[in-house]
Amino acid sequence: MTRPGLTAACGAMLRRDLTLAWRRRSDIAMPVLYALIVTMLFPFALGPEDALLQRIAGGVILVTVLLAMLLALDAMFSSDIDDGSLEQLVLVPQPLAVMLAMKILAHWLTTALPLIVITPLLAAMLHLPASVIPVLLLALLLCTPLLSLFGAILVALTAGTRRSGMLLALMLLPLCVPALIFAAGAVAAAQQGLSWIAPISWLAATLVLTLVLAPLACAVALRIALDS
């Protein structure tokens, strides 16, 4: 298959998934509403003390975004399994890993990107200093693709399994802990006026490695799940 054919197939896959996601706009809004509600509850529960809210703001937002993404993770391949298009995707002449990478990208664009867009609002609710918000956004831009990539592998492994939502959460959370530690460390360093380059660099290096390996692992896991 020539490169133009692969490029056209990737574009068609991305457009298809984005169009389907737009038709189910309520599914896109659900993680956003969840993140807004959870973040809004912290000032009520802990009180209006600015110092306390600022100290926990970075961790609260990172964990809230992670949990919000978990809400939509189970649906990454569910519609394709129901209508049989996932089995057809395995048979196409294009590399399966590349096609799955487009589906992961579509999932990130419709799930994580809206959460990143509202992050400044979440940060304002918790009185996070404005100078720290760019570091938080950068950490989320590096951390959320890792969640989508790791989640795609686990979703592929559990493809066709009923009530796999809790199983996905139990398997994904340990994998997300290192990324959350580095992201929270970068935000905490920025709040204290220290250098935050090191944790961001570790996140970027991990993302580059995962971008290469995760679609391949997802393709292998999906073939195993469909053959079983």
C-alpha positions as CSV (number, residue, x, y, z in Angstrom):
1,M,0.0,0.0,0.0
2,T,1.4,3.4,-1.0
3,R,1.8,6.2,1.4
4,P,-1.0,8.3,-0.1
5,G,-3.4,5.4,0.4
6,L,-2.3,5.0,4.0
7,T,-2.7,8.8,4.5
8,A,-6.2,8.8,3.0
9,A,-7.2,5.8,5.2
10,C,-5.9,7.5,8.3
11,G,-7.8,10.7,7.5
12,A,-11.0,8.7,6.8
13,M,-10.7,6.8,10.0
14,L,-10.1,10.0,12.0
15,R,-13.0,11.8,10.3
16,R,-15.3,8.8,10.9
17,D,-14.6,8.6,14.6
18,L,-14.9,12.4,15.1
19,T,-18.2,12.4,13.2
20,L,-19.6,9.6,15.4
21,A,-18.4,11.3,18.5
22,W,-20.1,14.6,17.4
23,R,-23.4,12.7,17.0
24,R,-23.1,11.6,20.6
25,R,-22.3,15.0,22.0
26,S,-23.7,14.1,25.4
27,D,-20.9,11.5,25.8
28,I,-18.3,14.3,25.2
29,A,-20.1,16.6,27.7
30,M,-20.2,14.0,30.5
31,P,-16.5,14.0,31.5
32,V,-16.5,17.8,31.4
33,L,-19.5,18.1,33.7
34,Y,-18.0,15.5,36.0
35,A,-14.7,17.4,36.2
36,L,-16.6,20.7,36.9
37,I,-18.8,19.2,39.6
38,V,-15.9,17.4,41.4
39,T,-13.7,20.4,41.4
40,M,-16.5,22.6,42.5
41,L,-17.1,20.4,45.6
42,F,-13.6,20.8,47.0
43,P,-14.0,24.4,48.1
44,F,-17.2,23.5,49.8
45,A,-15.7,20.5,51.6
46,L,-12.4,22.1,52.6
47,G,-13.5,25.7,53.1
48,P,-12.5,28.9,51.3
49,E,-8.9,29.0,52.6
50,D,-6.8,30.0,49.7
51,A,-3.5,28.6,50.9
52,L,-5.0,25.1,51.4
53,L,-6.8,25.1,48.0
54,Q,-3.7,26.3,46.2
55,R,-1.6,23.6,47.7
56,I,-3.9,20.8,46.6
57,A,-5.1,22.3,43.3
58,G,-2.6,20.6,41.0
59,G,-3.2,17.2,42.4
60,V,-6.9,17.6,42.5
61,I,-7.1,18.7,38.9
62,L,-4.8,15.9,37.6
63,V,-6.7,13.2,39.5
64,T,-10.1,14.7,38.4
65,V,-9.0,14.7,34.7
66,L,-7.9,11.0,35.1
67,L,-11.2,9.9,36.6
68,A,-13.1,11.9,34.0
69,M,-11.2,10.2,31.2
70,L,-12.0,6.8,32.7
71,L,-15.7,7.5,32.2
72,A,-15.3,7.5,28.4
73,L,-12.6,4.9,28.2
74,D,-14.8,1.8,28.0
75,A,-16.6,3.3,24.9
76,M,-13.4,3.6,22.9
77,F,-14.1,0.4,20.8
78,S,-17.6,-0.5,22.1
79,S,-19.5,0.8,19.1
80,D,-17.1,-0.8,16.7
81,I,-17.5,-4.1,18.4
82,D,-21.3,-3.8,18.3
83,D,-21.6,-3.1,14.6
84,G,-18.8,-5.4,13.5
85,S,-16.5,-2.7,12.1
86,L,-13.7,-3.7,14.4
87,E,-13.4,-7.1,12.8
88,Q,-13.4,-5.4,9.4
89,L,-10.7,-3.1,10.5
90,V,-8.4,-6.1,11.3
91,L,-8.8,-7.2,7.6
92,V,-8.0,-3.9,5.9
93,P,-4.7,-3.8,4.0
94,Q,-3.4,-0.8,6.0
95,P,-1.4,-1.5,9.2
96,L,-3.7,-2.2,12.1
97,A,-1.5,-0.3,14.5
98,V,-1.7,2.9,12.4
99,M,-5.5,2.6,12.1
100,L,-5.8,2.1,15.9
101,A,-3.5,5.1,16.5
102,M,-6.1,7.2,14.6
103,K,-8.9,5.9,16.8
104,I,-6.8,6.7,19.9
105,L,-6.2,10.2,18.6
106,A,-9.9,10.7,18.0
107,H,-10.6,9.5,21.6
108,W,-8.1,12.0,23.0
109,L,-9.5,14.8,20.9
110,T,-13.0,14.2,22.1
111,T,-12.3,13.3,25.7
112,A,-9.1,14.8,26.9
113,L,-8.9,18.0,24.9
114,P,-12.2,19.4,26.2
115,L,-10.9,18.7,29.7
116,I,-7.7,20.6,29.0
117,V,-9.7,23.5,27.6
118,I,-11.7,23.9,30.8
119,T,-8.6,23.4,33.0
120,P,-8.0,27.2,33.5
121,L,-11.5,27.4,34.9
122,L,-10.9,24.4,37.2
123,A,-7.7,26.1,38.3
124,A,-9.5,29.4,39.0
125,M,-12.0,27.5,41.2
126,L,-9.1,26.3,43.4
127,H,-7.3,29.6,43.4
128,L,-4.2,28.2,41.6
129,P,-1.8,31.1,40.7
130,A,-2.0,32.2,37.1
131,S,1.8,31.7,36.7
132,V,1.4,28.0,37.4
133,I,-1.5,27.3,34.9
134,P,0.8,27.1,31.8
135,V,2.8,24.4,33.6
136,L,-0.4,22.5,34.5
137,L,-1.6,22.7,30.9
138,L,1.7,21.4,29.6
139,A,1.7,18.6,32.1
140,L,-1.9,17.6,31.0
141,L,-0.9,17.8,27.3
142,L,1.8,15.2,28.0
143,C,-0.1,13.2,30.6
144,T,-3.5,12.7,29.0
145,P,-2.2,11.1,25.8
146,L,-0.4,8.5,28.0
147,L,-3.8,7.7,29.7
148,S,-5.4,7.3,26.3
149,L,-2.6,5.1,25.0
150,F,-2.4,2.9,28.0
151,G,-6.2,2.7,28.2
152,A,-6.4,1.6,24.5
153,I,-4.2,-1.4,25.2
154,L,-6.4,-2.4,28.1
155,V,-9.6,-1.8,26.2
156,A,-8.3,-4.0,23.4
157,L,-7.5,-6.7,25.8
158,T,-11.0,-6.7,27.3
159,A,-12.8,-6.2,24.0
160,G,-16.1,-8.0,24.1
161,T,-16.0,-8.5,27.8
162,R,-19.2,-7.5,29.6
163,R,-19.0,-4.9,32.4
164,S,-15.3,-4.3,31.8
165,G,-15.5,-0.7,33.2
166,M,-14.4,-1.6,36.7
167,L,-11.7,-4.0,35.4
168,L,-10.3,-1.3,33.2
169,A,-10.1,1.1,36.1
170,L,-8.3,-1.4,38.3
171,M,-5.8,-2.2,35.5
172,L,-5.2,1.4,34.3
173,L,-4.8,3.2,37.6
174,P,-1.5,1.5,38.6
175,L,-0.1,2.4,35.1
176,C,-1.1,6.0,35.5
177,V,0.6,6.5,38.8
178,P,4.1,7.4,37.4
179,A,2.6,9.9,35.0
180,L,0.6,11.5,37.7
181,I,3.6,11.7,40.0
182,F,5.7,13.5,37.3
183,A,2.9,15.8,36.4
184,A,2.1,16.7,40.0
185,G,5.8,17.2,40.7
186,A,6.1,19.7,37.8
187,V,3.1,21.7,39.1
188,A,4.4,21.6,42.7
189,A,7.8,22.7,41.5
190,A,6.3,25.6,39.6
191,Q,4.3,26.7,42.7
192,Q,7.5,26.7,44.8
193,G,9.4,28.7,42.2
194,L,11.7,25.7,41.4
195,S,12.7,24.2,38.0
196,W,9.9,22.0,36.6
197,I,11.8,21.0,33.4
198,A,13.0,17.6,34.7
199,P,9.6,16.0,35.4
200,I,8.2,17.5,32.2
201,S,11.1,16.0,30.3
202,W,10.5,12.6,31.8
203,L,6.8,12.8,30.8
204,A,7.8,13.9,27.2
205,A,10.3,11.0,26.9
206,T,7.7,8.5,28.2
207,L,5.1,9.8,25.8
208,V,7.4,9.5,22.8
209,L,8.2,5.9,23.7
210,T,4.6,5.1,24.3
211,L,3.5,6.7,21.1
212,V,5.7,4.2,19.2
213,L,4.9,1.0,21.2
214,A,1.3,1.4,22.4
215,P,-0.4,1.2,19.0
216,L,1.6,-2.0,18.2
217,A,0.7,-3.5,21.6
218,C,-2.9,-2.5,21.1
219,A,-3.0,-4.2,17.7
220,V,-1.6,-7.4,19.2
221,A,-4.0,-7.3,22.1
222,L,-7.0,-6.7,19.8
223,R,-6.1,-9.7,17.6
224,I,-5.8,-11.9,20.7
225,A,-9.1,-10.7,22.0
226,L,-10.9,-11.2,18.7
227,D,-9.4,-14.7,18.2
228,S,-10.4,-15.9,21.7
